[in-house]
Amino acid sequence: MSPLKRSNNIAARMGRWSASHWKTAVFGWLAFVVIAVFVGTFIGTKNIDTADANVGQAHKADQILKHAFPQVDPQTELVLVQSSSKTVDDPAFRATVKDVEQTIAGNPAIKNVRSPLDPAHADQVSKDGRSVMVVWDMKGTYENAKPKIDGIVSAVGDAADRHPGFYVAEAGSVSSGKALDKMFSDQLKLAGERSIPITVIVLLLVFGALVAVGVPLLVALSSVIATVFLVALPSHIVPMDQNVSAVILLVGLAVGVDYSLFYLKREREERALGRSPRAALEAAAATSGRSVLISGITVMVAMAGMMFSGDKSYLGFGIATMMVVGVAMLGSLTVLPALLSRLGDKVEKGKIPFLHRLRRDSGENHFWKAILTPVLRRPVVAAALAGGVLLVLAAPVLQLHTAQSGLDAMPNSAPTVGTMKKIEKAFSNGDLSPAIVAIEANTDSAATKQAISELKSQALASGRMHGPVVVEVNPSHTVARVSIPLAGKGSDSVSNAALDTLRNQILPATVGKVSGATFAVTGPTAQSADENSLLKQKAPIVFGFVLVFAFILLLVSFRSIVIAVKAIVLNLLSVGAAYGVLVAVFQWGWGESFLGFHSNGGIASWLPIFMFVILFGLSMDYHVFILSRVREAYDRGLKTEDAVAHGITTTAGVVSSAALVMVGVFAVFALMPILDMKEMGIGLAAAVLIDATIVRAVLLPATMKLLGEKNWYLPRWLEWLPKLEHEASPPGKAPEGARTPAPALGA
């Protein structure tokens, strides 16, 4: 009987049970995935309501408007009529405008049509008279208006065809929203489709056999599919962001392939050393399986940090990513050993001749050994160089500035974006995304009417806002909605200054003087400002939570305060370097020509916290896997220096392969035309690449060599920590350079 039979290693016990009951494990997993799909389809995933998604004062305004109007946003639509030579006084120009008005007239889905030919709406004519806007609002909610907008857009397109000498095109809340949502959805789908072949290619390079490639891919994809549907369950308590499936795919494919890769490579390594199929599987379960368990729990704790951001989208992302990591971890510890038990050496079926010859099952990697040898020979130089490179890469983070992506973040080829940019140039971006003031008061009272009139006058007189200022009152005359275009591009300093003037000067001086009146401002600029403010406030809490709990988990797992502290420092350096790359490429614009974007002078406001949590969690995969192998060798009797050399040379190939999968998956997002997605893709890919090379292959071994036996220091007052078991030495000759073995942990 294998000594592992007496193990109290949870991962080893799970692997052994699954191998002994492979049918139950495999078919049970398939049943779990099928049930998840059925349940998720039946109950459906509830998405965040637009009126509930915002924070701060914008959220307050949304709630006031939500109960007073069918939709917080008035669903404004615009048709831009523009000429390069004629003005609005030209008969042909006026005829074109009238044709547009007649085209939409009488449509039951619209209301509040405002003509630029009406003197009352002179602010819908540009200063040079060569651009005008025909404006109206869609009836009902956004969801109600979506199916009706296509017919209107088509009719406007026909009008444009009738007047080839003029630019005639539509944009607005519904038409632009629907078109851009579809483009975004299509891009995410394309990213998912591209990431799978990239993963397959990397796995083929690693294993050189089709069956060996199929096993980790099956586990990872089934974990993603199950979670995409299972997330429907918590969504009815915590509504999810509409992009949650993309985040699940991003994280699930990365960790699912990593966990399976670690497990399968160790099993193949043990077989190459001469162990029987069963013994090799048990050894993999007790070692790599244990690493997967520790890593999975650590990653889940990191993902939980998003739940402290105070943002509803982050809350949903936190729950969803914890679920997919948990499901991938469960699959790797159960269905993976069951499949390997059933397949045995048949996992080598479908060999790709040339690729298979490149593979080394022994675990030793000559390339990384060649790098590691000089690192361990001169650890001070290696640590100084690696640390210096990381600090240089991280230096730009001192100038990090977050910004809500506006029109500049969208390519001109995106639907309606060209029209919106023409409107921005001729008028102001505020026309498309105005500040929306919610006023709760008796709108029939003289005081309220006077205050709203003064609000309009002072807004226009400030020079930071302009017309058209549109006032709407709900049927019960208890709430007024005032739309005021802000100067600037919507997300720049000019627009933020205008918002500050409106919120803190004009409104208190007008509506604020009406007894019993309540007011708040929402709209894209307000939402961005409030989101930025919240995330800056919550970031220390999120970071602190992740760091403290990661430290505790590593301390318990490796019973070393030095290992835990160093892991935190190394991960912070890795994340800091990734932030620095982001700032240089996107904020400073160093990658504009190469990546095909136009810098908006900042980084997407949601990205720093999202990246920190994701990267800190994923980098723990590599750290735990490498350190587990080092500690295993140390417990078998190797000196610390030899254990480090053995642990890194036997894991570096797997880590670099896993990193290559992640870099490939993340880099796909960098090819998307949407700036936010480019930033996320480049940031994550750069971080994983930096982490798997400079940090894990150079800085980690160099610092471990310098610290020597101090790596395993644990104060006496922490001796009460539980001892987690490591694998016993395999039968045969003692490792070269062995010292007297330490007592087996957990013995």
C-alpha positions in Angstrom: 0.0 0.0 0.0 1.3 3.4 -0.9 2.4 5.5 2.1 0.2 8.2 0.6 -2.8 6.2 1.8 -2.1 7.4 5.3 -1.8 11.0 4.2 -3.8 13.8 5.8 -3.1 15.9 2.7 -6.5 16.9 1.4 -5.5 17.2 -2.2 -3.8 13.8 -2.1 -7.0 12.2 -0.6 -9.2 13.9 -3.2 -6.9 12.7 -6.0 -6.7 9.1 -4.7 -10.5 8.9 -4.3 -11.1 10.3 -7.8 -8.5 7.8 -9.3 -10.2 4.9 -7.5 -13.7 6.0 -8.6 -13.0 7.5 -12.0 -16.4 6.9 -13.4 -18.1 8.6 -10.5 -15.7 11.6 -10.7 -15.9 12.0 -14.5 -19.6 11.5 -15.0 -20.3 13.4 -11.8 -18.4 16.4 -13.2 -20.2 16.2 -16.5 -23.5 16.0 -14.6 -22.5 19.1 -12.6 -21.7 21.1 -15.7 -25.0 20.0 -17.4 -27.0 20.9 -14.3 -25.2 24.2 -14.0 -26.2 25.0 -17.6 -29.8 23.9 -17.1 -30.2 25.9 -13.8 -28.5 29.0 -15.2 -30.7 28.9 -18.4 -33.9 28.3 -16.4 -33.5 31.2 -13.8 -31.4 33.6 -16.0 -28.7 36.0 -15.0 -29.9 39.3 -13.6 -27.9 42.3 -14.7 -27.3 45.5 -12.9 -30.0 48.1 -13.5 -28.5 51.2 -15.0 -30.2 53.3 -12.4 -28.6 51.2 -9.6 -25.1 50.9 -11.1 -23.7 54.4 -10.2 -22.4 55.6 -6.9 -22.3 58.8 -4.9 -24.4 61.8 -5.8 -25.0 60.3 -9.3 -26.7 57.3 -7.7 -28.8 59.7 -5.5 -30.0 61.5 -8.7 -30.6 58.2 -10.5 -32.9 57.1 -7.6 -34.9 60.3 -7.7 -35.4 60.1 -11.4 -36.0 56.3 -11.4 -39.2 56.7 -9.5 -40.4 59.7 -11.4 -39.7 58.9 -15.0 -39.7 55.7 -17.1 -35.9 56.1 -17.6 -33.3 58.1 -15.8 -31.7 59.0 -19.1 -34.2 61.0 -21.3 -33.1 58.8 -24.3 -32.1 61.8 -26.4 -31.5 61.1 -30.1 -29.9 63.5 -32.6 -29.6 63.7 -36.3 -26.7 65.8 -37.4 -27.1 67.7 -40.7 -23.8 69.2 -41.9 -22.4 70.9 -45.0 -18.8 71.8 -45.8 -19.9 74.9 -47.8 -23.6 75.8 -47.2 -25.1 77.3 -44.0 -28.5 76.8 -42.5 -29.9 79.8 -44.4 -29.4 78.1 -47.7 -32.7 76.7 -49.2 -31.1 73.3 -49.9 -29.8 73.0 -46.3 -33.2 73.9 -44.9 -34.9 71.5 -47.3 -32.6 68.7 -46.0 -33.5 69.5 -42.4 -37.2 69.6 -43.2 -36.9 66.2 -44.9 -35.3 64.7 -41.8 -38.1 66.1 -39.6 -40.8 64.8 -41.9 -39.0 61.4 -42.0 -39.3 61.0 -38.2 -42.6 62.9 -37.8 -45.5 60.9 -36.5 -43.4 58.0 -35.3 -45.2 56.7 -32.2 -41.9 55.8 -30.5 -40.7 59.4 -30.2 -41.6 62.6 -28.4 -40.4 66.1 -27.8 -39.1 66.8 -31.3 -37.0 70.0 -31.4 -36.2 71.6 -34.7 -33.1 73.7 -35.3 -35.2 75.9 -37.7 -37.3 77.0 -34.7 -35.9 80.2 -33.3 -36.6 78.8 -29.8 -33.9 76.2 -30.5 -31.2 78.3 -32.0 -28.7 76.6 -29.8 -29.0 73.5 -32.0 -27.3 75.5 -34.8 -23.4 75.7 -34.7 -21.7 79.0 -34.6 -20.6 78.8 -38.2 -24.1 77.8 -39.3 -22.9 74.7 -41.1 -24.0 72.1 -38.6 -27.5 71.6 -37.1 -29.1 69.0 -34.9 -32.6 67.7 -35.1 -33.3 66.5 -31.5 -36.0 64.3 -30.0 -36.5 61.8 -27.1 -37.4 58.1 -27.3 -40.5 57.0 -25.3 -40.2 54.4 -22.5 -37.2 52.7 -21.2 -34.0 51.9 -23.0 -35.0 48.2 -23.4 -38.4 49.3 -24.8 -36.8 51.7 -27.2 -34.1 49.4 -28.5 -36.3 47.3 -30.9 -37.8 50.5 -32.3 -34.7 52.5 -33.0 -33.5 50.4 -36.0 -36.4 51.5 -38.1 -35.8 55.2 -37.3 -32.0 54.9 -38.1 -32.9 53.2 -41.4 -35.3 56.0 -42.3 -32.7 58.6 -41.5 -30.3 56.7 -43.7 -32.8 56.9 -46.6 -33.0 60.6 -46.0 -29.2 60.9 -46.2 -29.3 59.1 -49.5 -31.7 61.6 -50.9 -29.3 64.5 -50.0 -25.8 63.3 -51.1 -24.4 66.8 -50.8 -25.0 66.8 -47.0 -23.7 64.7 -44.1 -26.9 63.3 -42.5 -26.5 60.7 -39.7 -28.0 59.7 -36.3 -26.5 59.2 -32.9 -27.8 59.2 -29.4 -28.5 57.3 -26.2 -30.4 54.4 -27.9 -28.9 54.2 -31.4 -25.3 54.6 -30.1 -25.9 52.5 -27.1 -27.3 49.6 -29.0 -24.7 49.7 -31.8 -21.8 50.0 -29.4 -23.1 47.3 -27.1 -23.3 44.9 -30.1 -19.8 45.8 -31.2 -18.5 45.3 -27.7 -20.2 41.9 -27.4 -18.9 40.9 -30.8 -15.4 41.9 -29.8 -15.6 39.9 -26.6 -16.9 36.9 -28.5 -14.0 37.2 -31.0 -11.5 37.5 -28.1 -12.9 34.3 -26.6 -12.6 32.5 -30.0 -9.0 33.6 -30.5 -7.9 32.7 -27.0 -8.7 29.0 -27.3 -6.5 28.3 -30.4 -3.7 30.2 -28.7 -4.1 28.0 -25.6 -4.1 24.9 -27.8 -0.9 25.9 -29.6 1.0 26.5 -26.3 -0.2 23.2 -24.8 0.9 21.4 -28.0 4.4 22.9 -27.5 4.3 21.8 -23.9 3.0 18.2 -24.3 3.4 17.4 -28.0 0.4 15.1 -27.9 -3.3 15.8 -28.7 -4.8 13.8 -25.8 -2.5 15.6 -23.3 -3.6 18.9 -24.7 -7.3 18.0 -24.6 -7.3 17.1 -20.9 -6.4 20.5 -19.4 -8.4 22.3 -22.0 -11.5 20.2 -21.2 -11.2 20.9 -17.5 -10.6 24.6 -18.0 -13.4 25.2 -20.6 -16.0 23.0 -18.6 -15.1 25.1 -15.5 -15.8 28.3 -17.4 -19.0 27.1 -18.9 -20.3 25.8 -15.6 -19.5 29.2 -13.9 -21.0 31.3 -16.6 -24.3 29.7 -16.0 -24.0 29.2 -12.2 -23.4 32.9 -11.7 -27.1 33.2 -12.4 -27.8 32.0 -8.8 -26.0 34.9 -6.9 -27.1 37.4 -9.6 -30.6 37.5 -8.1 -29.1 38.7 -4.9 -26.2 40.7 -6.3 -26.9 41.7 -9.9 -24.0 41.2 -12.3 -22.3 43.5 -14.8 -23.1 42.7 -18.4 -19.4 41.9 -19.0 -19.2 39.3 -16.2 -18.9 36.4 -18.8 -15.8 38.0 -20.3 -14.2 38.2 -16.9 -15.1 34.6 -16.1 -13.5 33.5 -19.4 -10.4 35.6 -18.8 -9.8 34.3 -15.3 -11.2 30.8 -15.7 -9.2 29.9 -18.8 -6.0 31.2 -17.2 -6.3 29.4 -13.8 -8.0 26.3 -15.2 -5.2 25.6 -17.7 -2.5 26.5 -15.1 -3.8 24.1 -12.5 -4.2 21.3 -15.0 -0.8 22.0 -16.5 0.9 21.9 -13.0 -0.8 18.6 -12.2 -0.3 16.8 -15.5 3.3 17.9 -15.9 4.1 16.5 -12.4 2.4 13.2 -13.2 4.4 12.9 -16.4 7.6 13.7 -14.6 7.0 11.1 -11.9 6.3 8.5 -14.7 9.6 9.5 -16.4 11.4 8.8 -13.1 10.2 5.2 -13.1 7.2 5.3 -10.8 4.1 3.2 -11.6 1.1 5.0 -13.1 -0.7 4.8 -9.8 2.3 6.0 -7.7 3.0 8.8 -10.1 -0.6 10.0 -9.9 -0.6 9.9 -6.1 2.7 11.8 -6.0 1.2 14.5 -8.3 -1.9 14.7 -6.2 0.1 15.1 -3.0 2.5 17.7 -4.4 1.1 19.7 -7.4 -2.4 19.0 -6.1 -1.5 20.5 -2.8 -0.1 23.5 -4.7 -3.3 23.9 -6.6 -5.3 23.8 -3.4 -3.2 26.5 -1.7 -3.0 28.6 -4.8 -6.7 28.3 -5.5 -7.7 29.5 -2.0 -5.1 32.3 -2.2 -6.5 33.5 -5.5 -10.1 33.3 -4.3 -9.1 35.5 -1.3 -7.5 38.0 -3.6 -10.6 38.1 -5.8 -12.7 38.7 -2.7 -10.9 42.0 -2.4 -13.1 43.4 -5.2 -16.1 43.0 -2.9 -14.7 45.8 -0.7 -14.6 48.4 -3.5 -18.2 49.7 -2.8 -18.9 49.4 -6.5 -21.7 47.0 -7.7 -19.8 45.9 -10.8 -16.8 45.0 -8.8 -18.9 43.2 -6.2 -20.3 41.0 -9.0 -16.9 40.5 -10.6 -15.5 39.4 -7.2 -18.2 36.8 -6.7 -17.9 35.5 -10.3 -14.1 35.2 -10.2 -14.2 33.5 -6.8 -16.7 31.0 -8.3 -14.7 30.2 -11.4 -11.4 29.8 -9.5 -13.2 27.5 -7.0 -14.8 25.4 -9.8 -11.5 25.2 -11.7 -9.7 24.2 -8.6 -12.3 21.5 -7.8 -12.1 20.2 -11.3 -8.3 20.0 -11.2 -8.4 18.0 -7.9 -11.1 15.6 -8.9 -11.9 15.1 -12.6 -8.3 15.6 -13.7 -6.8 12.7 -11.6 -9.8 10.6 -12.6 -9.1 11.1 -16.3 -5.4 10.5 -15.8 -6.1 7.3 -13.9 -8.3 6.0 -16.7 -6.0 7.1 -19.5 -2.7 6.1 -18.0 0.0 6.3 -20.6 -2.7 6.7 -23.3 -2.5 10.4 -22.4 0.5 10.4 -24.9 -1.8 9.4 -27.8 -1.8 11.6 -30.8 1.8 12.6 -30.6 3.0 15.4 -32.9 6.4 13.9 -33.9 8.6 17.0 -34.0 6.9 18.7 -31.1 7.0 15.6 -28.9 10.8 15.3 -29.3 11.1 18.8 -27.8 9.4 17.8 -24.6 11.3 16.9 -21.4 9.4 14.8 -19.0 12.2 14.7 -16.5 11.3 18.1 -15.2 14.7 19.7 -15.6 14.8 22.7 -18.0 18.2 23.4 -19.5 17.3 26.9 -20.7 16.2 28.1 -17.2 19.1 26.1 -15.6 21.5 28.1 -17.7 19.9 31.4 -16.4 19.7 30.2 -12.8 23.3 29.1 -12.5 24.8 32.6 -12.7 21.9 34.0 -10.6 22.8 31.6 -7.7 26.5 32.1 -8.3 26.2 35.9 -7.9 22.9 36.5 -6.1 23.7 40.1 -5.0 24.3 41.2 -8.5 21.3 39.3 -9.8 19.0 40.7 -7.1 20.3 44.3 -7.7 19.8 44.1 -11.4 16.4 42.5 -11.3 15.2 44.8 -8.5 16.5 47.8 -10.4 14.7 46.8 -13.6 11.5 46.4 -11.7 11.8 49.8 -10.0 12.6 51.5 -13.3 9.5 49.9 -14.8 7.4 50.9 -11.8 8.7 54.5 -11.7 5.9 55.9 -14.0 3.3 54.7 -11.6 4.1 57.9 -9.5 2.3 59.9 -12.3 -0.6 57.5 -12.7 -3.9 59.4 -13.5 -7.2 57.7 -13.9 -9.9 59.0 -16.3 -13.2 57.9 -17.6 -12.8 56.9 -21.2 -14.8 59.1 -23.5 -15.2 59.3 -27.3 -11.4 59.3 -27.7 -11.4 55.7 -26.4 -13.5 54.6 -29.4 -12.2 54.0 -32.9 -13.8 56.1 -35.7 -14.9 52.9 -37.4 -17.2 52.1 -34.4 -20.9 52.6 -35.2 -22.1 56.3 -34.7 -18.7 57.3 -33.2 -17.8 59.3 -36.3 -21.1 61.2 -36.0 -20.6 61.8 -32.3 -17.1 63.2 -32.9 -18.4 65.5 -35.6 -21.0 66.8 -33.1 -18.3 67.2 -30.6 -16.2 69.3 -33.0 -19.1 71.4 -34.2 -20.8 71.9 -30.8 -19.5 70.1 -27.7 -19.4 66.6 -26.4 -21.8 67.7 -23.7 -24.6 67.7 -26.2 -24.4 63.9 -26.4 -23.8 63.3 -22.7 -25.1 66.3 -20.7 -25.2 66.6 -16.9 -28.7 65.6 -15.7 -30.0 67.5 -12.7 -32.7 65.8 -10.6 -34.8 68.2 -8.6 -37.3 66.8 -6.1 -39.8 69.6 -5.2 -43.2 70.9 -5.9 -42.6 71.9 -9.5 -45.8 74.0 -9.6 -44.7 76.4 -6.9 -43.4 79.8 -7.9 -40.2 79.4 -5.9 -39.3 76.2 -7.8 -40.1 77.7 -11.2 -38.0 80.7 -10.3 -35.1 78.6 -9.1 -35.1 76.5 -12.3 -35.1 79.6 -14.4 -32.2 81.0 -12.4 -30.4 77.6 -12.8 -30.6 77.9 -16.6 -29.5 81.5 -16.6 -26.5 81.0 -14.3 -25.5 77.8 -16.1 -25.3 79.6 -19.4 -23.7 82.7 -17.9 -20.9 80.6 -16.3 -19.3 79.9 -19.6 -18.8 76.3 -18.6 -22.2 75.1 -19.7 -24.3 75.8 -22.8 -27.6 75.1 -24.4 -29.8 73.5 -25.2 -31.0 73.3 -21.6 -34.0 71.0 -21.5 -36.5 70.9 -18.6 -38.9 68.0 -18.1 -41.5 67.5 -15.3 -42.9 64.2 -14.3 -46.7 63.7 -14.4 -47.2 64.1 -10.7 -45.2 67.4 -10.7 -42.9 66.3 -7.9 -39.6 65.9 -9.9 -38.0 68.0 -12.6 -35.2 66.7 -14.8 -32.9 69.4 -16.2 -30.4 68.4 -18.9 -27.4 70.8 -19.2 -24.6 70.2 -21.7 -21.2 70.7 -20.1 -18.2 72.2 -21.8 -15.3 69.9 -22.7 -15.2 66.3 -23.9 -17.1 64.8 -21.0 -14.2 63.2 -19.2 -11.5 65.9 -19.3 -10.6 68.6 -16.8 -12.8 71.1 -18.5 -15.9 69.0 -18.0 -15.0 68.1 -14.5 -14.5 71.8 -13.6 -18.0 72.5 -15.2 -19.5 69.7 -13.1 -17.9 71.1 -9.9 -19.3 74.6 -10.7 -22.8 73.2 -11.3 -22.8 71.0 -8.2 -21.1 73.3 -5.7 -21.9 76.8 -6.8 -24.9 77.2 -9.1 -27.3 74.6 -7.7 -26.8 75.6 -4.0 -27.3 79.2 -5.1 -30.6 78.5 -6.9 -32.5 75.2 -6.2 -30.7 75.0 -2.9 -32.6 78.0 -1.6 -36.0 76.4 -2.2 -37.5 75.1 1.1 -37.7 71.3 1.1 -36.1 70.9 -2.3 -33.7 68.0 -2.9 -31.2 68.0 -5.8 -28.4 65.8 -7.2 -26.5 65.6 -10.5 -26.0 62.5 -12.6 -24.9 61.9 -16.3 -21.7 60.5 -17.7 -19.3 63.2 -16.3 -20.9 63.0 -12.9 -20.8 59.2 -12.9 -17.2 59.2 -13.8 -16.2 61.7 -11.1 -18.2 59.9 -8.4 -16.7 56.5 -9.5 -13.2 57.9 -9.4 -13.7 59.4 -6.0 -15.1 56.1 -4.6 -12.4 53.9 -6.0 -9.6 56.2 -4.7 -11.3 56.1 -1.3 -11.7 52.3 -1.3 -8.4 51.3 -2.9 -6.4 51.2 0.4 -9.1 48.9 1.9 -9.1 46.5 -1.1 -5.3 46.4 -1.2 -5.0 46.0 2.5 -7.5 43.1 2.6 -5.7 41.2 -0.2 -2.2 41.7 1.3 -3.2 40.8 4.8 -5.1 37.6 3.9 -2.5 36.5 1.3 0.2 36.9 4.0 -1.8 34.8 6.5 -2.4 32.0 3.9 1.2 31.9 2.9 2.4 31.9 6.5 0.2 28.9 7.3 1.0 27.1 4.1 4.8 27.4 4.4 5.3 28.0 8.1 7.8 30.8 7.3 7.3 34.5 8.1 10.1 35.3 5.7 8.5 33.5 2.8 5.2 35.2 3.4 6.7 38.7 3.6 8.9 38.2 0.6 6.0 36.9 -1.5 4.0 40.1 -0.7 7.0 42.3 -1.6 7.7 40.5 -4.9 4.1 40.6 -6.0 3.9 44.3 -5.2 7.0 44.9 -7.4 5.4 42.8 -10.2 2.1 44.7 -10.0 3.9 48.1 -9.7 6.0 47.3 -12.9 2.8 46.4 -14.7 1.2 49.7 -13.7 4.3 51.5 -14.9 4.1 49.9 -18.3 0.4 51.0 -18.5 1.2 54.6 -17.7 4.1 54.7 -20.2 2.1 53.0 -23.0 -1.3 54.5 -22.6 -1.1 57.7 -20.4 2.1 59.0 -22.0 1.1 57.5 -25.3 4.3 55.6 -26.1 2.4 52.8 -27.8 -0.1 54.9 -29.8 1.2 54.2 -33.3 2.1 50.5 -32.6 -1.3 49.6 -31.0 -3.4 52.0 -33.0 -5.1 54.2 -30.3 -5.2 57.8 -29.2 -4.2 58.5 -25.6 -6.8 60.3 -23.5 -4.1 61.2 -20.9 -5.1 58.7 -18.3 -5.8 55.1 -17.4 -9.4 53.7 -17.2 -10.6 54.4 -13.7 -11.8 50.8 -13.1 -8.5 49.2 -14.1 -6.0 49.8 -11.2 -8.1 47.9 -8.6 -9.2 45.3 -11.1 -5.6 44.7 -12.2 -4.2 44.6 -8.7 -6.7 41.9 -7.6 -6.4 39.8 -10.7 -2.6 40.0 -10.9 -2.0 39.5 -7.3 -4.1 36.4 -7.4 -2.7 35.0 -10.6 1.0 35.6 -9.6 0.3 33.5 -6.5 -0.2 30.6 -8.8 3.5 30.7 -9.8 4.8 31.6 -6.4 3.0 28.8 -4.6 3.9 26.2 -7.2 7.6 27.1 -7.2 7.9 27.4 -3.4 6.0 24.2 -2.9 8.6 22.4 -5.0 11.5 24.2 -3.2 10.1 23.3 0.2 9.5 19.7 -0.9 13.1 19.4 -1.9 14.2 21.0 1.3 12.1 18.6 3.4 13.7 15.7 1.5 17.1 16.8 2.8 18.6 19.2 0.2 20.3 22.3 1.4 18.4 25.5 0.8 20.6 26.6 -2.2 20.3 23.2 -3.8 16.5 23.1 -3.0 16.1 26.4 -4.7 18.1 25.3 -7.8 16.1 22.0 -8.0 12.7 23.6 -7.4 13.1 26.4 -10.0 14.7 24.3 -12.7 12.0 21.7 -12.4 9.2 24.2 -12.4 10.5 27.0 -14.6 9.4 25.2 -17.8 5.9 24.7 -16.5 5.6 28.2 -15.2 6.9 29.7 -18.4 4.4 27.5 -20.4 1.5 28.5 -18.1 2.6 32.2 -18.4 2.7 31.9 -22.2 -0.9 30.7 -22.1 -1.9 33.7 -19.9 0.0 36.2 -22.0 -1.6 34.9 -25.2 -5.1 35.0 -23.7 -4.6 38.5 -22.3 -2.9 39.8 -25.4 -6.0 39.0 -27.5 -7.8 41.8 -25.6 -5.0 44.2 -26.6 -6.1 43.7 -30.2 -9.6 45.0 -29.6 -10.3 48.5 -30.8 -11.8 49.7 -27.5 -9.2 51.5 -25.5 -10.2 50.1 -22.1 -9.8 46.6 -23.4 -6.4 47.4 -24.9 -5.3 48.7 -21.5 -6.5 45.6 -19.7 -4.9 43.3 -22.2 -1.5 45.0 -22.3 -1.5 45.5 -18.5 -2.3 41.9 -17.6 0.0 40.4 -20.3 3.0 42.6 -19.3 2.5 41.7 -15.7 2.4 38.0 -16.2 5.4 38.1 -18.5 7.4 40.2 -15.9 6.3 38.0 -13.1 7.2 34.7 -14.7 10.6 35.9 -15.9 12.3 38.7 -13.9 10.5 38.0 -10.6 10.3 34.2 -10.4 13.4 33.2 -12.4 15.8 35.8 -11.1 14.7 37.8 -8.1 13.1 35.0 -6.2 16.1 32.5 -6.4 18.6 35.3 -5.8 16.9 36.5 -2.6 16.4 32.9 -1.4 20.1 32.2 -1.9 21.0 35.3 0.0 18.8 34.5 2.9 19.8 30.8 3.1 18.3 29.0 6.1 16.6 32.2 7.2 14.0 31.6 4.5 12.4 29.1 6.8 12.4 31.3 9.9 9.3 31.0 12.1 9.2 32.7 15.5 8.6 30.4 18.4 5.4 32.2 19.3 4.0 31.0 16.0 4.9 27.3 16.5 1.2 26.7 17.1 0.4 27.1 13.4 -0.8 23.9 11.8 1.8 21.8 9.9 0.7 21.0 6.4 2.2 17.8 5.0 4.8 17.7 2.2 5.6 14.6 0.0 8.1 12.1 1.3 11.3 11.5 -0.7 10.8 9.1 -3.6 12.4 5.7 -3.3 15.9 5.3 -4.5 19.1 7.2 -4.1 19.1 10.3 -1.9 19.2 13.6 -3.7 22.6 14.9 -4.6 23.8 17.5 -2.1 21.4 16.3 0.6 21.7 17.4 4.2 20.1 15.6 7.1 16.4 15.7 6.4 14.2 17.8 8.6 11.3 16.0 10.2 8.5 15.6 7.7 6.0 18.3 8.1 2.8 17.0 9.5 4.4 13.8 10.8 
